[in-house]
Amino acid sequence: MTITLKDMSKRTISSILLMVTLFAGLSSRLIASNNQDLEVGLIDSMRLNKITKTRLGDSGKAIQAYMREGFVNKRPNQRADYTDYYLLKKPARLMGHV
């Protein structure tokens, strides 16, 4: 048995639309907050503690977080002079820029 829109009441359709809208809004906020966490982790991995002269964050963990979220490949795109280069696969925000 199939149910068509004609069979559904307006109240049921309104409820479904409301749930879909709420879910879309919440998921976009979760994605945005997660991307902000990625940005903060990367910035901290570049900042120095003024007293100890050590990095505030771990660059390896920051890059791994970007890997988990699919922003970069699991392996570097290029290696040169003992340095790994990761190219972004999709846009990411860093210091207010995309």
KAQUI-V721651 format. One record per residue. N is the residue number from 1. RES is the residue in three letters. PHI is phi in radians with two decimals (NA if undefined). PSI is psi in whole degrees, 0 to 359 (* if undefined). Layout:
# KAQUI-V721651
n = [N	N]
res = [RES	RES]
phi = [PHI	PHI]
psi = [PSI	PSI]
This chain:
# KAQUI-V721651
n = [1	2	3	4	5	6	7	8	9	10	11	12	13	14	15	16	17	18	19	20	21	22	23	24	25	26	27	28	29	30	31	32	33	34	35	36	37	38	39	40	41	42	43	44	45	46	47	48	49	50	51	52	53	54	55	56	57	58	59	60	61	62	63	64	65	66	67	68	69	70	71	72	73	74	75	76	77	78	79	80	81	82	83	84	85	86	87	88	89	90	91	92	93	94	95	96	97	98]
res = [MET	THR	ILE	THR	LEU	LYS	ASP	MET	SER	LYS	ARG	THR	ILE	SER	SER	ILE	LEU	LEU	MET	VAL	THR	LEU	PHE	ALA	GLY	LEU	SER	SER	ARG	LEU	ILE	ALA	SER	ASN	ASN	GLN	ASP	LEU	GLU	VAL	GLY	LEU	ILE	ASP	SER	MET	ARG	LEU	ASN	LYS	ILE	THR	LYS	THR	ARG	LEU	GLY	ASP	SER	GLY	LYS	ALA	ILE	GLN	ALA	TYR	MET	ARG	GLU	GLY	PHE	VAL	ASN	LYS	ARG	PRO	ASN	GLN	ARG	ALA	ASP	TYR	THR	ASP	TYR	TYR	LEU	LEU	LYS	LYS	PRO	ALA	ARG	LEU	MET	GLY	HIS	VAL]
phi = [NA	-1.87	-1.90	-1.76	-1.08	-1.14	-1.34	-1.35	-1.37	-1.08	-1.16	-1.14	-1.11	-1.09	-1.11	-1.12	-1.09	-1.11	-1.11	-1.12	-1.11	-1.09	-1.08	-1.11	-1.13	-1.16	-1.16	-1.18	-1.18	-1.12	-1.12	-1.12	-1.19	-1.16	-1.13	-1.17	-1.09	-1.07	-1.09	-1.09	-1.09	-1.20	-1.11	-1.10	-1.23	-1.78	-1.46	-1.84	-1.32	-1.13	-1.47	-1.57	1.04	-1.97	-1.23	-1.30	-2.24	-1.77	-1.15	-1.08	-1.17	-1.12	-1.17	-1.10	-1.13	-1.13	-1.14	-1.04	-1.49	1.43	-1.39	-2.33	-1.23	-1.20	-1.98	-1.10	-1.27	-2.69	-2.27	-2.71	0.88	1.08	-2.16	-1.69	-2.06	-1.94	-1.68	-1.18	-1.60	-2.57	-1.09	-2.40	-1.57	-2.54	0.95	1.49	-1.98	-1.93]
psi = [129	146	128	168	331	327	332	145	159	327	319	317	318	319	317	315	321	315	318	318	315	316	317	318	316	319	324	325	321	318	317	317	324	319	325	322	320	315	315	318	319	318	317	328	346	343	148	144	124	331	308	348	31	162	144	330	174	120	325	316	323	315	321	325	319	326	314	324	359	17	329	162	163	331	150	148	331	150	136	135	48	25	134	138	123	124	138	138	340	160	141	147	136	119	41	359	151	*]
